[in-house]
């Protein structure tokens, strides 16, 4: 018996929140729930800090044999890890990128190292010195259009082409409503709560389900920001007890099946 989806479309989830808000815990909770219910699915994880996911290799819920863990610290790690995952991932598996906003940061660093032959921090410091400490805007504006965005889009497109369920995890930032750095209307409308996911600007629009995690008075909470299926239950600052059951079962309608492979 295993927990299976009644839908023909794989899950495409974005979980975002501030540090310590339980976003990685939420993704791990989904993995634990599936393992406890006897799922044969594998979890292929691109992890930027080798923290909580690394502890799961010896988990008492049996996730270890189902966990394919890749450390991703620089852009080359993200690309090599995804290539390895593409070779082995199957329909019904889960691919987790924890965190996808770090991938977005690292692709810019990769571009600077390749084009300018310098460490990214050193390059930005030199730019500030040359501008007399008055550097404004983004010195990589043109590079984003011609090099950085295409590199990132190719990588994320390969991720989203996988026949697997996908969870991406990201940090959070305040939505900027006014001024020169104001967010676009589509971002303001999507993140109606005033807090947005960090990362490439259009990234959140490519995921069907968006969950915001936060911590209040020592309690982890989850709120639905976007849901592809309007018939699904929306969570509103709901206490996180077991996000696997709260989301997969109570929200997305996954059910126990005796016929799962």
N, C-alpha and C positions, 0 to 999 in steps of 0.2 A: 504494500500500500504506500502511496506517495501523494504529495500535494501537487496538483497539476492545474494549469490554467485552462479555463473554458474558452479562451479567446484564440483566434487564429493569428493574432499579431503579437509579437514578443513585447515585453515591457521595455519602455525607454524612459528611465527615471533620472531626474536630477535632484540630489539632496544637497542643500546648502545651508550654511549657518556660520556663526562666529566661532572662534576657538573654544573648545570645551562645551559646545552646545549639543553634542551627541550625534553629529552627522555620520561619522565613521561607525559609531556604535549602531546606528540605525541600519546601515548596510550590512554589518556583521550579524545583526539580529535577524535579518531576512535570510542570510545564509544558514544560521543556526536553526531557524524554524524549518527550512527545507530539509536539512539533514535529520532533524528529529522526527520528521514525518516520512522519512525513508526515501527521499528523492535521490535518484542516481546522477543528478546534475553535477557537473564540475564548475568550480569557481576559478576563473582566470583573472588575476588581480595585478594591475599596474599600480604599485604603491610608492608614493613619493618619500616616505619616511621610515618604512619598514617597522612601524610601531605595532599598533593593535593587531593588524592582520598577521604579523609574524607570530604572535602569541597563539594564533588559531591553529598552527601546525601541530600543536600538542593539545588541542581542545578536547574536552571530555564529551563533546557532542559528535565526534568523529569527522570533523571537517578536514583534518589533516590530509587523508588520502584523496580528498576531493578538491584540494587547493593547489592551484598552479600559480605560484607567487613570483613576480618580477619586481626588482628594485628599479625605480625610475628617478634618477637624480638630475640628469641632463637630457636634452632633446634626443640625442642618439639612443638613450635608454628607452624612451617612449616609442621610438620608431622600431627599434630592434625587438622590444617586448611585444608590440602589436603584431609584427611579422610572425613571431613564434606562436602567438595565440591563434592567428588566422590558420596556421597549419593544423592545429589540433582541436579547436573549438567546434562543437556540434550544436545543432538545433536543440533547444532545451537547456543548454548550458547558460551560465551567467558570466558576463565580463564586467569587471569593476575597474574604473579609473579613479584612484584616490590620491591626488586630486587633479581634476582636469584644468583648473585655473593655473596650476603650476606648470602644466604642459604648455599653456599659452605663454607664460613668462619665459620658459626655457627655449621656445622656438626663436624668440627675439635674440636671446643670448647666443644661440647657435649661429644666427645670421651675422651677428657682430664678429664672432670668432672667425667665421669663414671669409667674410668680405673685408673686414678691417684688420684681421690677424691680431686682435687684441682681446684681453679679458673684458667682458661687458662692464663690470664696475669701473675698471680703469678708463674705458672709452667714455662712459658717461661723465666721469670726473674731469677728464680732459675737455669735454664739451662745456662743462660748467666753467672751468678756468678760462677757456678761450672767450666765453661770453661775458667774462667779468662777474660771474656769479648771478647774471641776470637772464640766464637762459629761459626762454618761455616756449610753450607749446611742446611738440614732440619732434626731436631731431630725426626720428626715424619715420616721419610721416610718409614720405615717398616710398621708403623701403617696405612699409606695411602693404602698400598697394601692389608692388611689383615682386616682392620676394617672401615676406613673412606670412601674409595671409594665404597665398597659394600653398606654401609648405604646410601650414596648419590645416587648411581645408582638405588637402589630399589625405592627411593622416586621419582626421575625424570622419571623412567620408568612408574610408576603409573600415573604421570602427563601426559605423552605423550600418554598413552593408552586411555585417555578420548576422547570421540567422539566430542569434542568441538574444536572451534578455540582457539588457545593459543598464548599469547604474553608474552614474558619474557623480562625484562628490566635489564640492567647491566651497570656498570661503564666501563671506558676505561683506557687502559694503553698502553705505547709504546711497539711496537714489538722489541724484543732484537735480533739483527742480528748476533752478534759475542760474543765470550767468553764462559765461563763455564756455564753461565745462559741463553745462547742463546735459543730462541724458536725453536721448531721442524720445519722442512720444510713445513709440512702441514699447520701449523699456519701462517708461512710467506707467503705461497701461497694464503691462504684464505684471510688474511688481507693485501692485496696488497698495501693499503694506508699507512701502517706503524703504524697503531693504531689498537689494538685488544680489544676484549671484555674481561673483567675480569671474573673470575670464574673458574670452573673446566675445565681443558685443552681441553677435547674433546667436551664440551658442545655446542659450536657454530656449530659443524658439524651435530648436530641433529635437526637443524631448517632450514626450506626451504628458508626463506627470512631473510636477515640480513640488517638492516638499521643503518647507523651511523649518529648521530645528532651532530651538532656543532654550536657554536655561533660565528659570525664574524661581527664586527662593529655593535653590538646590534641586529643583525638579526639572527634568527634561521634558520638553513639550514639542509637538509637531503640528504644523498648519499646512493645509493644502493651498498652494498658490495657483496651480493649474492642473486640470485633469482633462484628458482627451475625451473621456466618456462622461458626459454630464449626468448620466444616471448613477454614476458611482457616488458613494458617500464622501463628503468633504470633511476633513478634520480641521478643527478650529482650536488652536492652543490645547490640543488633547495631550494628556499626560502619557508619556511613552512608557509603556509597561513591557510590551513585546511587539516591536514594530512589524516583525514578520507576520504575526497573526493579525495585528491591527490593520496593516495595509493589504497584504496578499489575500487574507480570508475575508475580513470584515468590509474591506473597501473594494478590492479588485475582483472578488468573487472566485478566488482559487478554491478548488475542492479536492477532497481526498478521493483517490481512485485506486482500485485494486488492480487495474490493468496497466499501470504505469510501467514502462520498461526499466 
